[in-house]
């Protein structure tokens, strides 16, 4: 399954900041460290040199990924017409069958953060939520069977 190209403005800015940091700060630091390690002599048994080269490859791989990914991303802005319904970027509060409360935000695949309860638009939960309003019932397919939720709140700014 391919990743959705959707992203919030804040998510895109975070990726751009990471790319800038890697390119302008981290890569030059590692390149300098590799040069210094190479100057020490025999590279075949030089752990600092080998580790630096490995780290440089990882940084270059991430830079390539971010550069290509940023080219295809589409920023989804909030629209007042979305108010009252769950769409991309919405914070949604749900109540489960046992009374358990779940708050989550629907974001792009590049913004998933379980600590912040950010779920991807491509997830079963988000797909079930899109277009729903307050007091709607949502059925989410899980490995252990369908799980039912009631939408308590929808807003386009973080819950406080």
SVG drawing of the C-alpha trace seen along z (x, -y; Angstrom):
<svg xmlns="http://www.w3.org/2000/svg" viewBox="-25 -29 73 40">
<polyline fill="none" stroke="black" stroke-width="0.4" points="0.0,0.0 1.5,-3.4 1.5,-6.3 -1.0,-9.1 0.7,-12.3 -1.4,-14.4 0.2,-16.4 -0.7,-19.3 1.2,-22.6 2.9,-22.0 4.0,-18.5 5.5,-19.8 7.4,-22.5 8.7,-19.8 10.0,-17.7 11.6,-20.8 13.3,-21.7 14.7,-18.2 16.0,-18.3 17.6,-21.7 19.2,-20.5 20.6,-17.3 22.0,-19.1 23.4,-22.2 24.4,-21.0 24.6,-17.3 26.1,-16.2 29.0,-18.8 29.7,-17.7 29.9,-14.0 31.9,-14.8 34.4,-16.7 34.6,-13.8 35.2,-11.3 37.9,-13.4 39.7,-13.6 39.3,-9.9 40.7,-9.2 43.7,-11.3 44.7,-9.0 45.9,-6.3 44.8,-2.8 41.1,-2.9 40.6,0.9 40.7,1.0 39.6,-2.5 36.3,-2.2 35.6,-6.0 36.1,-6.1 33.8,-3.1 31.1,-4.4 31.3,-7.9 30.9,-6.5 27.9,-4.4 26.3,-7.5 27.0,-9.5 25.2,-6.9 22.2,-7.0 22.1,-10.8 22.4,-10.8 19.6,-8.2 17.3,-10.3 18.1,-13.5 17.2,-11.7 14.0,-10.4 13.0,-13.8 13.8,-15.6 11.7,-13.2 8.9,-13.1 8.6,-16.8 8.1,-17.1 5.0,-15.0 3.3,-16.1 0.1,-18.1 -0.7,-20.4 -4.3,-20.2 -5.5,-23.4 -8.4,-23.8 -11.6,-25.0 -14.6,-26.4 -16.9,-24.0 -15.3,-21.1 -16.6,-22.3 -18.8,-19.7 -17.4,-16.8 -14.2,-14.7 -11.8,-15.3 -8.1,-15.5 -6.5,-17.5 -9.4,-17.1 -9.0,-16.2 -11.7,-13.7 -12.8,-12.4 -14.4,-9.0 -16.2,-7.0 -15.9,-3.2 -18.5,-0.6 -17.0,-0.2 -17.0,-4.0 -13.3,-4.3 -12.3,-7.7 -9.9,-8.1 -8.7,-11.3 -6.9,-11.3 -5.9,-13.5 -6.2,-12.5 -2.9,-13.4 -0.7,-12.2 1.5,-9.1 4.6,-11.3 3.1,-12.7 2.2,-9.6 3.0,-10.1 1.5,-7.6 2.6,-9.8 0.5,-12.6 -2.3,-10.3 -1.8,-11.3 -3.1,-8.6 -2.7,-8.4 -5.5,-9.1 -4.7,-5.7 -5.6,-3.8 -8.8,-1.9 -9.8,-4.2 -9.3,-7.4 -11.1,-5.9 -14.1,-5.1 -14.1,-8.6 -13.9,-10.7 -17.2,-12.5 -18.7,-11.6 -20.3,-14.1 -20.8,-14.4 -23.0,-11.5 -22.4,-9.3 -21.5,-5.7 -18.2,-4.5 -17.4,-0.8 -13.7,-0.1 -12.4,3.3 -9.7,4.6 -7.9,8.0 -10.1,9.0 -13.4,8.0 -15.4,4.8 -15.1,2.2 -17.8,-0.5 -17.2,-4.1 -19.4,-7.1 -18.0,-10.5 -18.2,-12.9 -16.2,-15.9 -14.7,-17.2 -12.5,-20.2 -9.6,-21.5 -7.4,-22.7 -5.9,-20.5 -8.1,-19.6 -7.3,-21.4"/>
</svg>
